[in-house]
Amino acid sequence: MGTRGDDATPTPLTVLVREARDDELAGVGELTASAYLTGGALADAAEDGYLTHLRDARSRATQAQLLVAVDDEDRVVGTVTVCRSGSPWAEIARDGEAEMRMLAVPPSLWGRGIADALVDDVVRRLRAEGVGRLVLLVLDGNAAPVRLYSRHGFHAVPERDWAPYEGLLLRAYARDLSGSPSVA
């Protein structure tokens, strides 16, 4: 594995993206919760209810599509949930759209291309299905995912921003999937 130092660029990690297996679900849930806690993706570290939600990979696997990125030793190094409109896991997806949620990579592996591989795979899968648009939400002020999604052709759709409760603002982003692929 690459190192992270002041001058070091992390070595890209080649991964395979596939659906999560049943025996991986507990670990995927813990990876997701841990990445959100340590990576600054939660508005408040005391959001126990949302942490329970993040850990619930089994429900995501049955009610949505739970994908994992695995390294060359088949170890899970990232995950993302894809929700179709109407899924209990979709928050803002409308007809003809899918929603990407809970993208998580352990902070120790950030900068290795894992999140890029997950986003690219989701876009490829949804295009193949004929889905017209991919939407997602990002915690207001969380710059790292905004940079990631911007590289992948997402743009802000402020009219779809969502505040599930007082003091929590989630910014909406979308990408049209009917056009030509964007280059990351």
N, C-alpha and C positions, 0 to 999 in steps of 0.2 A: 504494500500500500504506500501511497505517496505520503509525504510529510507536509505539515502546515507550519511554515515559519514566516517571518516577515517578508522574505524574498522568494519563498518557494511557492510554486504553482502546483496544486494537487494533481496527481496523476489521474487521468480519466479512468473510470472503471467501466469495463464492458459488462452490460447486464442483459438479461433476457426478461421480458415482461410477459407474465402469464396470469391466469386466474389463480387465486389463492386456493390452496388445498385445505381440507378440513383440519388436518393435523397442525396447520400453521396458524389457525385463527386466533388462538390465545396470544401467541407471540406477535402477530400483526396488530392486535389491539393494544398491547403494551408498547410496541414500537411507536404507534400513532400517538398515544397519550404522552409518552416520554418526549417525543420530538416536539409536540406542541408545548409542553411544559418548559423544556430547556431552550427551545428555539424562539420564544417570544411570540407565539401565535395565539396566546390566550390574553384576553383583556385583564384577567385577574387570576392569579395562580390558585385562588381558593374556589374556582368554579367546579366544585365537586360533581355537580350534575352533568356538566359538559364532559368532564373527564370520564365519567361512566359511559356516556354516549360514545366518546372516542375509543374506549376499550371494547365496545360492543361490535367487534368484527364479525361475529357469527350472524347477527341480524343484517349487517351490511351485505354479507355474502349471500343471504337468502332473499333480501328485498331490493337489492341493487346489484351492481357488478363490482366485486372487490378484486382489484389487480395488485400483483406484487412484482417488484423488480428483484431478481435473484442474481447473485454473482456466479462465477464459474464453478463454485463448490455448492451451488443450489441453496445458499444462505439468503434469507430475505434481507434486503438492504434498502427497501423503500416500498411504499404502498400508495394507492389512490382508489377512491370510490367513484364510480360512474353511476349516476342516477338518471333514469328516464323521467320525463314529465309524468306526474301521477304517482311516482314512487313515494313511499312514506319518508324517504331520505332526501327527496328533492325539496329545496327551499324556494327557488325562484324560477325553475325551469317551466317553460310554457310548451304548448303543443308544437311539435317539430324541433324541439330543443332537447339537449341533454345537459346535465349539470355535473361538473367535476368537483368533488369534495374531498376533504381530509387527505390531501397529498402530504405525505410525511417521509422524510429521510432523516436519519439520525444526524445531528449537527456535526459529529465527527467525520461524516462522509460528505458534507456539503462541498460543492465546487467540483465534484467528481463526475458530473454529467448524469446522475441518477434521476433527478427530477426532470431534466430535459428528456430523457428516454421515456419516462412515464407519460409526460405530456404528449410527446410525439406518438406514442402507441395509442393513447386515448383518441387523438385526432384521427389517426389511421383507421382505427376500429369504427369510429362513428361515421366517418366518410363512407366506408364500405357498407354501412347500414343505411346510408342515405339521410342521416340526420343533418339538418340544415344549419344548426347553430349550437355552439358550446358556450355555456355560461358558468360563472363561478363567483364566489364572494371572498373577499380578503378583509381581514380586520383593519380598520382605519389606522393608518400610520405604520403598517407593517411593510416596509419598503422592499425587503428581499423577494417576497413572492410577486410583488408588482413588477420588479425587474425581470423575473423569470417569465411571467405571462406576457409582458410586453415583447420580449424576444421572440415569443411564439405567436405574435400577431393579435393578441387580445387588446381591446381598447375599453376604456371606461364607459359605462352606461349609467350615469348618475341617477337617471330616472328610475332605475331598478335597485338603488341602494336600499338597504334594509336595516332597521333597528329592531331586533327581536325583543329588546327591553330597554328601558331608560339607561343611558350611559354606554350602550354598546352599539357602535355603528359599523356595519359591514358594507364595504364598497363593492359594487357589481362590475364585472368585466365580461366581455363577450367576444367570440370569434366566429365569423362566418365560415362554415365548412364547405360551402358550395363552390368557392373559388379555387384558385391554384394554391398549392401548399406554400406556406411561408418558410423561409429559411431561418433556423434558430441561430 
